[in-house]
Amino acid sequence: AGGLPMSRGRFISGSAPAWFVHAVMKYPRIAIAGGPRTGKSTLAKLVTDRPVATADDWMRHEWDEVPGIALEWAKNAGDSFVIEGVQTARALRKGLQVDAVIYLETPHVEQSPGQAAMSKGVATIFAEWRASEPGTPIIKP
């Protein structure tokens, strides 16, 4: 995908993928979900106009606690935010309310066997959530 120049101060870098610029301009509450090494954090770091959370930062907590922490963060973040991380699919399944989900499937570097297994788990959880929330727009670059 091609890049667009900085748009209304929304991005740190000089360019971002056009599809991502359009998504951020259109949807106030965005989740970026997907397996390890797919570019979730890289995209989230481009956003400067709203709170951004990296669910991986909460991994010092117990695995099962992270979705609840994500829900609490989103509630306090207000009406516009971006949240990303491998735990994002679980947070969605637990009730995280967003206006759109960017779902990244393709790793940018080779995954370890554990990361590949985690990607499969994320895909399963995401599919379960998707079946329960068919109206939420899904953006797949």
A tleap script that builds the chain and sets N, CA, C and O, in Angstrom:
source leaprc.protein.ff14SB
mol = sequence {
  NALA GLY GLY LEU PRO MET SER ARG GLY ARG
  PHE ILE SER GLY SER ALA PRO ALA TRP PHE
  VAL HIE ALA VAL MET LYS TYR PRO ARG ILE
  ALA ILE ALA GLY GLY PRO ARG THR GLY LYS
  SER THR LEU ALA LYS LEU VAL THR ASP ARG
  PRO VAL ALA THR ALA ASP ASP TRP MET ARG
  HIE GLU TRP ASP GLU VAL PRO GLY ILE ALA
  LEU GLU TRP ALA LYS ASN ALA GLY ASP SER
  PHE VAL ILE GLU GLY VAL GLN THR ALA ARG
  ALA LEU ARG LYS GLY LEU GLN VAL ASP ALA
  VAL ILE TYR LEU GLU THR PRO HIE VAL GLU
  GLN SER PRO GLY GLN ALA ALA MET SER LYS
  GLY VAL ALA THR ILE PHE ALA GLU TRP ARG
  ALA SER GLU PRO GLY THR PRO ILE ILE LYS
  CPRO
}
set mol.1.N position { 0.845 -1.181 0.000 }
set mol.1.CA position { 0.000 0.000 0.000 }
set mol.1.C position { 0.877 1.226 0.000 }
set mol.1.O position { 1.943 1.238 0.615 }
set mol.2.N position { 0.438 2.241 -0.677 }
set mol.2.CA position { 1.170 3.485 -0.736 }
set mol.2.C position { 1.012 4.274 0.541 }
set mol.2.O position { 0.150 3.964 1.363 }
set mol.3.N position { 1.834 5.290 0.717 }
set mol.3.CA position { 1.753 6.108 1.913 }
set mol.3.C position { 1.157 7.467 1.623 }
set mol.3.O position { 1.227 7.966 0.500 }
set mol.4.N position { 0.579 8.050 2.629 }
set mol.4.CA position { 0.088 9.415 2.546 }
set mol.4.C position { 0.941 10.274 3.457 }
set mol.4.O position { 1.424 9.797 4.484 }
set mol.5.N position { 1.134 11.534 3.098 }
set mol.5.CA position { 1.888 12.391 3.995 }
set mol.5.C position { 1.123 12.602 5.299 }
set mol.5.O position { -0.057 12.266 5.406 }
set mol.6.N position { 1.807 13.156 6.268 }
set mol.6.CA position { 1.195 13.421 7.560 }
set mol.6.C position { -0.175 14.063 7.372 }
set mol.6.O position { -0.311 15.028 6.620 }
set mol.7.N position { -1.168 13.543 8.039 }
set mol.7.CA position { -2.533 13.994 7.842 }
set mol.7.C position { -3.082 14.618 9.118 }
set mol.7.O position { -3.323 13.920 10.103 }
set mol.8.N position { -3.276 15.911 9.099 }
set mol.8.CA position { -3.846 16.648 10.226 }
set mol.8.C position { -3.161 16.324 11.555 }
set mol.8.O position { -3.820 16.257 12.592 }
set mol.9.N position { -1.856 16.126 11.528 }
set mol.9.CA position { -1.113 15.875 12.748 }
set mol.9.C position { -1.383 14.524 13.382 }
set mol.9.O position { -1.043 14.314 14.546 }
set mol.10.N position { -1.983 13.611 12.649 }
set mol.10.CA position { -2.364 12.331 13.226 }
set mol.10.C position { -1.209 11.344 13.311 }
set mol.10.O position { -1.287 10.390 14.085 }
set mol.11.N position { -0.169 11.531 12.567 }
set mol.11.CA position { 0.881 10.524 12.508 }
set mol.11.C position { 2.240 11.124 12.799 }
set mol.11.O position { 2.523 12.271 12.451 }
set mol.12.N position { 3.069 10.332 13.441 }
set mol.12.CA position { 4.419 10.751 13.776 }
set mol.12.C position { 5.304 10.712 12.535 }
set mol.12.O position { 6.061 11.648 12.274 }
set mol.13.N position { 5.205 9.635 11.776 }
set mol.13.CA position { 6.093 9.454 10.635 }
set mol.13.C position { 5.668 10.340 9.474 }
set mol.13.O position { 4.569 10.894 9.462 }
set mol.14.N position { 6.563 10.460 8.498 }
set mol.14.CA position { 6.261 11.262 7.323 }
set mol.14.C position { 5.212 10.621 6.439 }
set mol.14.O position { 4.557 11.311 5.659 }
set mol.15.N position { 5.042 9.317 6.547 }
set mol.15.CA position { 4.007 8.661 5.756 }
set mol.15.C position { 3.510 7.430 6.493 }
set mol.15.O position { 4.213 6.846 7.318 }
set mol.16.N position { 2.296 7.057 6.178 }
set mol.16.CA position { 1.667 5.865 6.734 }
set mol.16.C position { 0.861 5.242 5.609 }
set mol.16.O position { 0.498 5.942 4.663 }
set mol.17.N position { 0.571 3.958 5.678 }
set mol.17.CA position { -0.233 3.349 4.623 }
set mol.17.C position { -1.571 4.081 4.474 }
set mol.17.O position { -2.217 4.421 5.465 }
set mol.18.N position { -1.967 4.314 3.244 }
set mol.18.CA position { -3.198 5.063 2.972 }
set mol.18.C position { -4.403 4.421 3.653 }
set mol.18.O position { -5.239 5.131 4.212 }
set mol.19.N position { -4.507 3.107 3.619 }
set mol.19.CA position { -5.656 2.440 4.239 }
set mol.19.C position { -5.709 2.720 5.738 }
set mol.19.O position { -6.791 2.819 6.316 }
set mol.20.N position { -4.525 2.850 6.373 }
set mol.20.CA position { -4.475 3.105 7.806 }
set mol.20.C position { -4.877 4.546 8.115 }
set mol.20.O position { -5.621 4.795 9.063 }
set mol.21.N position { -4.389 5.486 7.320 }
set mol.21.CA position { -4.781 6.893 7.486 }
set mol.21.C position { -6.298 7.010 7.401 }
set mol.21.O position { -6.919 7.672 8.233 }
set mol.22.N position { -6.889 6.380 6.413 }
set mol.22.CA position { -8.347 6.458 6.239 }
set mol.22.C position { -9.078 5.824 7.420 }
set mol.22.O position { -10.092 6.354 7.875 }
set mol.23.N position { -8.580 4.707 7.915 }
set mol.23.CA position { -9.217 4.044 9.057 }
set mol.23.C position { -9.184 4.935 10.287 }
set mol.23.O position { -10.193 5.069 10.978 }
set mol.24.N position { -8.046 5.542 10.570 }
set mol.24.CA position { -7.921 6.397 11.748 }
set mol.24.C position { -8.801 7.642 11.612 }
set mol.24.O position { -9.366 8.114 12.599 }
set mol.25.N position { -8.915 8.161 10.417 }
set mol.25.CA position { -9.768 9.334 10.206 }
set mol.25.C position { -11.244 8.983 10.343 }
set mol.25.O position { -12.038 9.822 10.768 }
set mol.26.N position { -11.623 7.761 9.992 }
set mol.26.CA position { -13.033 7.378 9.976 }
set mol.26.C position { -13.527 6.843 11.324 }
set mol.26.O position { -14.660 7.119 11.719 }
set mol.27.N position { -12.685 6.078 12.032 }
set mol.27.CA position { -13.132 5.381 13.239 }
set mol.27.C position { -12.426 5.920 14.477 }
set mol.27.O position { -11.196 5.923 14.526 }
set mol.28.N position { -13.169 6.371 15.468 }
set mol.28.CA position { -12.528 6.905 16.666 }
set mol.28.C position { -11.935 5.839 17.595 }
set mol.28.O position { -10.880 6.062 18.188 }
set mol.29.N position { -12.594 4.694 17.727 }
set mol.29.CA position { -12.124 3.637 18.634 }
set mol.29.C position { -11.707 2.433 17.792 }
set mol.29.O position { -12.535 1.756 17.181 }
set mol.30.N position { -10.388 2.189 17.779 }
set mol.30.CA position { -9.838 1.150 16.906 }
set mol.30.C position { -9.053 0.138 17.735 }
set mol.30.O position { -8.258 0.510 18.598 }
set mol.31.N position { -9.285 -1.142 17.462 }
set mol.31.CA position { -8.458 -2.217 18.001 }
set mol.31.C position { -7.607 -2.758 16.862 }
set mol.31.O position { -8.088 -2.942 15.744 }
set mol.32.N position { -6.342 -3.009 17.157 }
set mol.32.CA position { -5.453 -3.639 16.185 }
set mol.32.C position { -5.108 -5.009 16.756 }
set mol.32.O position { -4.411 -5.121 17.764 }
set mol.33.N position { -5.604 -6.040 16.098 }
set mol.33.CA position { -5.444 -7.412 16.587 }
set mol.33.C position { -4.646 -8.230 15.585 }
set mol.33.O position { -4.541 -7.874 14.411 }
set mol.34.N position { -4.089 -9.329 16.069 }
set mol.34.CA position { -3.341 -10.235 15.209 }
set mol.34.C position { -2.273 -10.933 16.011 }
set mol.34.O position { -2.057 -10.633 17.185 }
set mol.35.N position { -1.618 -11.852 15.376 }
set mol.35.CA position { -0.574 -12.619 16.030 }
set mol.35.C position { 0.704 -11.819 16.193 }
set mol.35.O position { 0.784 -10.665 15.774 }
set mol.36.N position { 1.712 -12.447 16.813 }
set mol.36.CA position { 3.003 -11.789 16.996 }
set mol.36.C position { 3.669 -11.456 15.673 }
set mol.36.O position { 3.540 -12.183 14.688 }
set mol.37.N position { 4.375 -10.351 15.676 }
set mol.37.CA position { 5.246 -9.941 14.557 }
set mol.37.C position { 4.493 -9.544 13.289 }
set mol.37.O position { 5.056 -9.585 12.195 }
set mol.38.N position { 3.216 -9.157 13.430 }
set mol.38.CA position { 2.414 -8.791 12.256 }
set mol.38.C position { 2.355 -7.284 12.015 }
set mol.38.O position { 1.780 -6.853 11.015 }
set mol.39.N position { 2.931 -6.471 12.901 }
set mol.39.CA position { 2.979 -5.029 12.682 }
set mol.39.C position { 2.004 -4.221 13.516 }
set mol.39.O position { 1.811 -3.034 13.248 }
set mol.40.N position { 1.392 -4.817 14.502 }
set mol.40.CA position { 0.406 -4.118 15.338 }
set mol.40.C position { 1.019 -2.904 16.038 }
set mol.40.O position { 0.489 -1.795 15.959 }
set mol.41.N position { 2.118 -3.126 16.709 }
set mol.41.CA position { 2.769 -2.030 17.447 }
set mol.41.C position { 3.292 -0.960 16.505 }
set mol.41.O position { 3.211 0.231 16.805 }
set mol.42.N position { 3.824 -1.376 15.379 }
set mol.42.CA position { 4.353 -0.422 14.403 }
set mol.42.C position { 3.260 0.532 13.945 }
set mol.42.O position { 3.488 1.740 13.871 }
set mol.43.N position { 2.083 0.013 13.638 }
set mol.43.CA position { 0.976 0.885 13.229 }
set mol.43.C position { 0.528 1.775 14.378 }
set mol.43.O position { 0.329 2.975 14.190 }
set mol.44.N position { 0.369 1.207 15.548 }
set mol.44.CA position { -0.130 1.980 16.687 }
set mol.44.C position { 0.787 3.153 17.013 }
set mol.44.O position { 0.318 4.215 17.421 }
set mol.45.N position { 2.083 2.966 16.835 }
set mol.45.CA position { 3.038 4.039 17.137 }
set mol.45.C position { 2.892 5.236 16.216 }
set mol.45.O position { 3.406 6.311 16.523 }
set mol.46.N position { 2.206 5.075 15.098 }
set mol.46.CA position { 2.007 6.181 14.165 }
set mol.46.C position { 0.926 7.147 14.637 }
set mol.46.O position { 0.889 8.294 14.193 }
set mol.47.N position { 0.058 6.705 15.518 }
set mol.47.CA position { -1.096 7.507 15.941 }
set mol.47.C position { -0.692 8.465 17.058 }
set mol.47.O position { -0.098 8.063 18.058 }
set mol.48.N position { -1.026 9.740 16.865 }
set mol.48.CA position { -0.692 10.755 17.867 }
set mol.48.C position { -1.895 11.577 18.320 }
set mol.48.O position { -1.759 12.438 19.189 }
set mol.49.N position { -3.068 11.325 17.744 }
set mol.49.CA position { -4.207 12.198 18.038 }
set mol.49.C position { -5.171 11.643 19.078 }
set mol.49.O position { -6.232 12.226 19.302 }
set mol.50.N position { -4.828 10.534 19.715 }
set mol.50.CA position { -5.710 9.906 20.703 }
set mol.50.C position { -4.878 8.979 21.588 }
set mol.50.O position { -3.743 8.651 21.239 }
set mol.51.N position { -5.418 8.558 22.714 }
set mol.51.CA position { -4.675 7.613 23.555 }
set mol.51.C position { -4.411 6.305 22.801 }
set mol.51.O position { -5.255 5.819 22.048 }
set mol.52.N position { -3.228 5.759 23.025 }
set mol.52.CA position { -2.826 4.493 22.411 }
set mol.52.C position { -2.329 3.572 23.518 }
set mol.52.O position { -1.523 3.974 24.357 }
set mol.53.N position { -2.812 2.345 23.513 }
set mol.53.CA position { -2.354 1.351 24.487 }
set mol.53.C position { -1.802 0.140 23.765 }
set mol.53.O position { -2.351 -0.311 22.759 }
set mol.54.N position { -0.722 -0.370 24.288 }
set mol.54.CA position { -0.129 -1.614 23.825 }
set mol.54.C position { -0.394 -2.648 24.906 }
set mol.54.O position { 0.231 -2.618 25.966 }
set mol.55.N position { -1.312 -3.553 24.641 }
set mol.55.CA position { -1.699 -4.544 25.645 }
set mol.55.C position { -0.500 -5.381 26.091 }
set mol.55.O position { -0.501 -5.921 27.198 }
set mol.56.N position { 0.509 -5.490 25.252 }
set mol.56.CA position { 1.703 -6.239 25.635 }
set mol.56.C position { 2.384 -5.608 26.853 }
set mol.56.O position { 3.082 -6.299 27.595 }
set mol.57.N position { 2.186 -4.299 27.065 }
set mol.57.CA position { 2.762 -3.634 28.234 }
set mol.57.C position { 2.179 -4.175 29.535 }
set mol.57.O position { 2.780 -4.013 30.598 }
set mol.58.N position { 1.025 -4.809 29.462 }
set mol.58.CA position { 0.372 -5.333 30.661 }
set mol.58.C position { 0.707 -6.806 30.890 }
set mol.58.O position { 0.123 -7.440 31.768 }
set mol.59.N position { 1.622 -7.348 30.125 }
set mol.59.CA position { 1.940 -8.770 30.231 }
set mol.59.C position { 2.668 -9.118 31.531 }
set mol.59.O position { 2.869 -10.298 31.821 }
set mol.60.N position { 3.064 -8.122 32.312 }
set mol.60.CA position { 3.655 -8.419 33.624 }
set mol.60.C position { 2.577 -8.941 34.577 }
set mol.60.O position { 2.881 -9.523 35.618 }
set mol.61.N position { 1.325 -8.726 34.207 }
set mol.61.CA position { 0.197 -9.258 34.970 }
set mol.61.C position { -0.066 -10.695 34.523 }
set mol.61.O position { 0.497 -11.155 33.531 }
set mol.62.N position { -0.907 -11.384 35.245 }
set mol.62.CA position { -1.303 -12.732 34.836 }
set mol.62.C position { -2.001 -12.652 33.476 }
set mol.62.O position { -2.722 -11.696 33.191 }
set mol.63.N position { -1.775 -13.669 32.643 }
set mol.63.CA position { -2.344 -13.717 31.289 }
set mol.63.C position { -3.849 -13.457 31.291 }
set mol.63.O position { -4.351 -12.691 30.468 }
set mol.64.N position { -4.559 -14.088 32.207 }
set mol.64.CA position { -6.015 -13.960 32.251 }
set mol.64.C position { -6.491 -12.591 32.720 }
set mol.64.O position { -7.659 -12.255 32.524 }
set mol.65.N position { -5.626 -11.794 33.333 }
set mol.65.CA position { -6.010 -10.464 33.815 }
set mol.65.C position { -5.956 -9.408 32.721 }
set mol.65.O position { -6.641 -8.389 32.810 }
set mol.66.N position { -5.159 -9.637 31.701 }
set mol.66.CA position { -4.884 -8.604 30.699 }
set mol.66.C position { -6.146 -8.124 29.969 }
set mol.66.O position { -6.295 -6.913 29.802 }
set mol.67.N position { -7.062 -8.991 29.525 }
set mol.67.CA position { -8.261 -8.467 28.865 }
set mol.67.C position { -9.061 -7.511 29.759 }
set mol.67.O position { -9.577 -6.502 29.277 }
set mol.68.N position { -9.166 -7.815 31.034 }
set mol.68.CA position { -9.878 -6.921 31.954 }
set mol.68.C position { -9.173 -5.591 32.115 }
set mol.68.O position { -9.821 -4.549 32.208 }
set mol.69.N position { -7.854 -5.618 32.148 }
set mol.69.CA position { -7.076 -4.378 32.226 }
set mol.69.C position { -7.314 -3.552 30.963 }
set mol.69.O position { -7.462 -2.332 31.031 }
set mol.70.N position { -7.350 -4.224 29.812 }
set mol.70.CA position { -7.617 -3.533 28.547 }
set mol.70.C position { -9.004 -2.889 28.555 }
set mol.70.O position { -9.166 -1.757 28.100 }
set mol.71.N position { -9.994 -3.604 29.068 }
set mol.71.CA position { -11.354 -3.049 29.136 }
set mol.71.C position { -11.386 -1.810 30.020 }
set mol.71.O position { -12.008 -0.809 29.664 }
set mol.72.N position { -10.728 -1.871 31.157 }
set mol.72.CA position { -10.692 -0.724 32.083 }
set mol.72.C position { -9.969 0.452 31.435 }
set mol.72.O position { -10.420 1.592 31.540 }
set mol.73.N position { -8.850 0.182 30.768 }
set mol.73.CA position { -8.120 1.251 30.091 }
set mol.73.C position { -9.010 1.930 29.052 }
set mol.73.O position { -9.074 3.158 28.993 }
set mol.74.N position { -9.695 1.131 28.234 }
set mol.74.CA position { -10.548 1.689 27.180 }
set mol.74.C position { -11.668 2.534 27.775 }
set mol.74.O position { -12.005 3.590 27.240 }
set mol.75.N position { -12.237 2.076 28.867 }
set mol.75.CA position { -13.306 2.836 29.521 }
set mol.75.C position { -12.789 4.209 29.958 }
set mol.75.O position { -13.503 5.206 29.844 }
set mol.76.N position { -11.570 4.262 30.450 }
set mol.76.CA position { -10.989 5.516 30.915 }
set mol.76.C position { -10.380 6.355 29.797 }
set mol.76.O position { -10.122 7.543 29.988 }
set mol.77.N position { -10.149 5.752 28.632 }
set mol.77.CA position { -9.518 6.465 27.518 }
set mol.77.C position { -10.466 7.445 26.842 }
set mol.77.O position { -10.020 8.366 26.158 }
set mol.78.N position { -11.754 7.257 27.024 }
set mol.78.CA position { -12.709 8.174 26.406 }
set mol.78.C position { -13.287 7.640 25.120 }
set mol.78.O position { -13.362 6.430 24.906 }
set mol.79.N position { -13.694 8.556 24.270 }
set mol.79.CA position { -14.441 8.168 23.072 }
set mol.79.C position { -13.563 8.001 21.831 }
set mol.79.O position { -14.082 7.842 20.727 }
set mol.80.N position { -12.244 8.035 22.000 }
set mol.80.CA position { -11.349 7.880 20.866 }
set mol.80.C position { -10.041 7.271 21.367 }
set mol.80.O position { -9.386 7.833 22.245 }
set mol.81.N position { -9.662 6.122 20.808 }
set mol.81.CA position { -8.431 5.454 21.232 }
set mol.81.C position { -8.016 4.407 20.217 }
set mol.81.O position { -8.781 4.040 19.325 }
set mol.82.N position { -6.788 3.936 20.372 }
set mol.82.CA position { -6.277 2.771 19.651 }
set mol.82.C position { -5.697 1.835 20.699 }
set mol.82.O position { -4.941 2.257 21.574 }
set mol.83.N position { -6.054 0.571 20.604 }
set mol.83.CA position { -5.483 -0.446 21.481 }
set mol.83.C position { -4.987 -1.581 20.603 }
set mol.83.O position { -5.660 -1.985 19.655 }
set mol.84.N position { -3.810 -2.091 20.925 }
set mol.84.CA position { -3.229 -3.156 20.109 }
set mol.84.C position { -2.527 -4.159 20.989 }
set mol.84.O position { -2.195 -3.882 22.141 }
set mol.85.N position { -2.303 -5.342 20.419 }
set mol.85.CA position { -1.558 -6.391 21.096 }
set mol.85.C position { -2.155 -7.756 20.830 }
set mol.85.O position { -3.282 -7.869 20.348 }
set mol.86.N position { -1.391 -8.797 21.147 }
set mol.86.CA position { -1.896 -10.151 20.924 }
set mol.86.C position { -3.086 -10.455 21.826 }
set mol.86.O position { -3.881 -11.340 21.509 }
set mol.87.N position { -3.226 -9.748 22.934 }
set mol.87.CA position { -4.353 -9.961 23.841 }
set mol.87.C position { -5.610 -9.190 23.405 }
set mol.87.O position { -6.666 -9.341 24.018 }
set mol.88.N position { -5.507 -8.385 22.377 }
set mol.88.CA position { -6.645 -7.569 21.948 }
set mol.88.C position { -7.837 -8.425 21.537 }
set mol.88.O position { -8.977 -8.064 21.830 }
set mol.89.N position { -7.605 -9.540 20.870 }
set mol.89.CA position { -8.723 -10.412 20.477 }
set mol.89.C position { -9.453 -10.921 21.717 }
set mol.89.O position { -10.681 -11.006 21.717 }
set mol.90.N position { -8.718 -11.257 22.766 }
set mol.90.CA position { -9.352 -11.716 24.004 }
set mol.90.C position { -10.141 -10.583 24.654 }
set mol.90.O position { -11.223 -10.813 25.194 }
set mol.91.N position { -9.608 -9.357 24.608 }
set mol.91.CA position { -10.329 -8.215 25.170 }
set mol.91.C position { -11.624 -7.966 24.392 }
set mol.91.O position { -12.653 -7.643 24.985 }
set mol.92.N position { -11.573 -8.117 23.079 }
set mol.92.CA position { -12.793 -7.982 22.274 }
set mol.92.C position { -13.823 -9.014 22.703 }
set mol.92.O position { -14.997 -8.694 22.887 }
set mol.93.N position { -13.381 -10.235 22.859 }
set mol.93.CA position { -14.284 -11.309 23.258 }
set mol.93.C position { -14.884 -11.057 24.644 }
set mol.93.O position { -16.003 -11.484 24.929 }
set mol.94.N position { -14.138 -10.367 25.494 }
set mol.94.CA position { -14.615 -10.052 26.852 }
set mol.94.C position { -15.486 -8.807 26.892 }
set mol.94.O position { -16.002 -8.447 27.951 }
set mol.95.N position { -15.660 -8.134 25.736 }
set mol.95.CA position { -16.578 -7.004 25.691 }
set mol.95.C position { -15.986 -5.660 25.326 }
set mol.95.O position { -16.680 -4.648 25.424 }
set mol.96.N position { -14.726 -5.608 24.905 }
set mol.96.CA position { -14.137 -4.341 24.460 }
set mol.96.C position { -14.961 -3.785 23.309 }
set mol.96.O position { -15.162 -4.463 22.302 }
set mol.97.N position { -15.437 -2.555 23.455 }
set mol.97.CA position { -16.268 -1.911 22.433 }
set mol.97.C position { -15.411 -1.015 21.559 }
set mol.97.O position { -14.757 -0.094 22.050 }
set mol.98.N position { -15.415 -1.287 20.261 }
set mol.98.CA position { -14.661 -0.489 19.299 }
set mol.98.C position { -15.525 -0.208 18.084 }
set mol.98.O position { -16.557 -0.844 17.870 }
set mol.99.N position { -15.080 0.764 17.290 }
set mol.99.CA position { -15.795 1.111 16.062 }
set mol.99.C position { -15.291 0.331 14.862 }
set mol.99.O position { -16.002 0.194 13.867 }
set mol.100.N position { -14.071 -0.182 14.946 }
set mol.100.CA position { -13.487 -0.992 13.865 }
set mol.100.C position { -12.300 -1.762 14.422 }
set mol.100.O position { -11.688 -1.366 15.414 }
set mol.101.N position { -11.992 -2.871 13.761 }
set mol.101.CA position { -10.831 -3.678 14.114 }
set mol.101.C position { -9.943 -3.805 12.888 }
set mol.101.O position { -10.398 -4.165 11.802 }
set mol.102.N position { -8.679 -3.503 13.082 }
set mol.102.CA position { -7.678 -3.790 12.062 }
set mol.102.C position { -7.105 -5.150 12.443 }
set mol.102.O position { -6.554 -5.320 13.530 }
set mol.103.N position { -7.241 -6.111 11.541 }
set mol.103.CA position { -6.766 -7.469 11.831 }
set mol.103.C position { -5.594 -7.791 10.923 }
set mol.103.O position { -5.731 -7.822 9.700 }
set mol.104.N position { -4.447 -8.029 11.529 }
set mol.104.CA position { -3.210 -8.304 10.798 }
set mol.104.C position { -2.863 -9.787 10.911 }
set mol.104.O position { -2.709 -10.313 12.014 }
set mol.105.N position { -2.745 -10.447 9.780 }
set mol.105.CA position { -2.521 -11.895 9.761 }
set mol.105.C position { -1.105 -12.303 9.371 }
set mol.105.O position { -0.623 -13.345 9.816 }
set mol.106.N position { -0.441 -11.516 8.562 }
set mol.106.CA position { 0.827 -11.929 7.981 }
set mol.106.C position { 2.006 -11.410 8.787 }
set mol.106.O position { 2.173 -10.198 8.921 }
set mol.107.N position { 2.828 -12.304 9.325 }
set mol.107.CA position { 4.024 -11.849 10.053 }
set mol.107.C position { 5.028 -11.211 9.093 }
set mol.107.O position { 5.158 -11.620 7.939 }
set mol.108.N position { 5.734 -10.199 9.601 }
set mol.108.CA position { 6.737 -9.508 8.792 }
set mol.108.C position { 8.111 -10.178 8.878 }
set mol.108.O position { 8.982 -9.946 8.040 }
set mol.109.N position { 8.286 -11.002 9.893 }
set mol.109.CA position { 9.503 -11.799 10.042 }
set mol.109.C position { 9.070 -13.200 10.445 }
set mol.109.O position { 7.928 -13.414 10.854 }
set mol.110.N position { 9.991 -14.153 10.327 }
set mol.110.CA position { 9.648 -15.521 10.676 }
set mol.110.C position { 9.290 -15.612 12.169 }
set mol.110.O position { 9.974 -15.050 13.024 }
set mol.111.N position { 8.221 -16.323 12.448 }
set mol.111.CA position { 7.792 -16.520 13.827 }
set mol.111.C position { 8.455 -17.767 14.404 }
set mol.111.O position { 8.744 -18.734 13.699 }
set mol.112.N position { 8.683 -17.706 15.710 }
set mol.112.CA position { 9.141 -18.910 16.413 }
set mol.112.C position { 7.966 -19.891 16.457 }
set mol.112.O position { 6.834 -19.484 16.194 }
set mol.113.N position { 8.192 -21.146 16.774 }
set mol.113.CA position { 7.066 -22.083 16.907 }
set mol.113.C position { 6.026 -21.607 17.929 }
set mol.113.O position { 4.825 -21.775 17.716 }
set mol.114.N position { 6.482 -21.018 19.028 }
set mol.114.CA position { 5.548 -20.499 20.032 }
set mol.114.C position { 4.729 -19.336 19.508 }
set mol.114.O position { 3.537 -19.232 19.796 }
set mol.115.N position { 5.364 -18.459 18.738 }
set mol.115.CA position { 4.644 -17.332 18.147 }
set mol.115.C position { 3.646 -17.813 17.107 }
set mol.115.O position { 2.545 -17.270 17.011 }
set mol.116.N position { 4.014 -18.824 16.324 }
set mol.116.CA position { 3.088 -19.377 15.327 }
set mol.116.C position { 1.877 -19.996 16.027 }
set mol.116.O position { 0.747 -19.844 15.565 }
set mol.117.N position { 2.112 -20.687 17.133 }
set mol.117.CA position { 1.003 -21.268 17.893 }
set mol.117.C position { 0.121 -20.165 18.475 }
set mol.117.O position { -1.104 -20.286 18.485 }
set mol.118.N position { 0.744 -19.091 18.959 }
set mol.118.CA position { -0.032 -17.970 19.490 }
set mol.118.C position { -0.882 -17.334 18.389 }
set mol.118.O position { -2.027 -16.955 18.635 }
set mol.119.N position { -0.334 -17.216 17.184 }
set mol.119.CA position { -1.097 -16.660 16.058 }
set mol.119.C position { -2.352 -17.484 15.785 }
set mol.119.O position { -3.421 -16.933 15.523 }
set mol.120.N position { -2.213 -18.805 15.848 }
set mol.120.CA position { -3.377 -19.677 15.638 }
set mol.120.C position { -4.416 -19.459 16.732 }
set mol.120.O position { -5.615 -19.422 16.456 }
set mol.121.N position { -3.954 -19.315 17.975 }
set mol.121.CA position { -4.871 -19.064 19.078 }
set mol.121.C position { -5.588 -17.729 18.930 }
set mol.121.O position { -6.793 -17.636 19.166 }
set mol.122.N position { -4.847 -16.696 18.539 }
set mol.122.CA position { -5.447 -15.381 18.319 }
set mol.122.C position { -6.499 -15.477 17.219 }
set mol.122.O position { -7.584 -14.910 17.349 }
set mol.123.N position { -6.189 -16.191 16.138 }
set mol.123.CA position { -7.134 -16.326 15.025 }
set mol.123.C position { -8.416 -17.028 15.477 }
set mol.123.O position { -9.510 -16.648 15.060 }
set mol.124.N position { -8.287 -18.035 16.316 }
set mol.124.CA position { -9.460 -18.751 16.819 }
set mol.124.C position { -10.327 -17.838 17.681 }
set mol.124.O position { -11.546 -17.792 17.512 }
set mol.125.N position { -9.700 -17.117 18.597 }
set mol.125.CA position { -10.438 -16.212 19.481 }
set mol.125.C position { -11.077 -15.097 18.664 }
set mol.125.O position { -12.224 -14.724 18.910 }
set mol.126.N position { -10.340 -14.563 17.691 }
set mol.126.CA position { -10.883 -13.500 16.856 }
set mol.126.C position { -12.098 -13.994 16.077 }
set mol.126.O position { -13.094 -13.279 15.968 }
set mol.127.N position { -12.026 -15.199 15.539 }
set mol.127.CA position { -13.158 -15.763 14.791 }
set mol.127.C position { -14.380 -15.934 15.689 }
set mol.127.O position { -15.505 -15.676 15.261 }
set mol.128.N position { -14.164 -16.367 16.929 }
set mol.128.CA position { -15.278 -16.494 17.875 }
set mol.128.C position { -15.925 -15.135 18.146 }
set mol.128.O position { -17.149 -15.004 18.140 }
set mol.129.N position { -15.079 -14.123 18.384 }
set mol.129.CA position { -15.606 -12.770 18.618 }
set mol.129.C position { -16.340 -12.279 17.377 }
set mol.129.O position { -17.437 -11.729 17.481 }
set mol.130.N position { -15.750 -12.470 16.221 }
set mol.130.CA position { -16.325 -11.981 14.962 }
set mol.130.C position { -17.721 -12.549 14.740 }
set mol.130.O position { -18.610 -11.842 14.266 }
set mol.131.N position { -17.918 -13.808 15.075 }
set mol.131.CA position { -19.226 -14.435 14.908 }
set mol.131.C position { -20.285 -13.775 15.803 }
set mol.131.O position { -21.471 -13.764 15.472 }
set mol.132.N position { -19.841 -13.229 16.936 }
set mol.132.CA position { -20.783 -12.592 17.857 }
set mol.132.C position { -20.969 -11.102 17.575 }
set mol.132.O position { -21.900 -10.493 18.101 }
set mol.133.N position { -20.116 -10.514 16.769 }
set mol.133.CA position { -20.155 -9.083 16.466 }
set mol.133.C position { -20.039 -8.854 14.955 }
set mol.133.O position { -19.093 -8.207 14.505 }
set mol.134.N position { -20.978 -9.370 14.173 }
set mol.134.CA position { -20.824 -9.283 12.724 }
set mol.134.C position { -20.907 -7.873 12.150 }
set mol.134.O position { -20.495 -7.649 11.012 }
set mol.135.N position { -21.431 -6.920 12.914 }
set mol.135.CA position { -21.568 -5.558 12.386 }
set mol.135.C position { -20.350 -4.687 12.530 }
set mol.135.O position { -20.302 -3.613 11.931 }
set mol.136.N position { -19.357 -5.102 13.300 }
set mol.136.CA position { -18.162 -4.287 13.485 }
set mol.136.C position { -17.269 -4.390 12.245 }
set mol.136.O position { -16.913 -5.493 11.830 }
set mol.137.N position { -16.909 -3.253 11.656 }
set mol.137.CA position { -16.046 -3.300 10.466 }
set mol.137.C position { -14.683 -3.916 10.785 }
set mol.137.O position { -14.062 -3.600 11.800 }
set mol.138.N position { -14.236 -4.799 9.899 }
set mol.138.CA position { -12.918 -5.420 10.002 }
set mol.138.C position { -12.100 -4.930 8.827 }
set mol.138.O position { -12.524 -5.026 7.676 }
set mol.139.N position { -10.934 -4.407 9.125 }
set mol.139.CA position { -10.028 -3.895 8.093 }
set mol.139.C position { -8.849 -4.847 8.024 }
set mol.139.O position { -8.134 -5.045 9.007 }
set mol.140.N position { -8.655 -5.433 6.850 }
set mol.140.CA position { -7.515 -6.314 6.620 }
set mol.140.C position { -6.717 -5.727 5.470 }
set mol.140.O position { -7.182 -5.713 4.330 }
set mol.141.N position { -5.520 -5.244 5.763 }
set mol.141.CA position { -4.728 -4.617 4.691 }
set mol.141.C position { -4.293 -5.614 3.626 }
set mol.141.O position { -3.623 -5.237 2.665 }
savepdb mol mol.pdb
quit
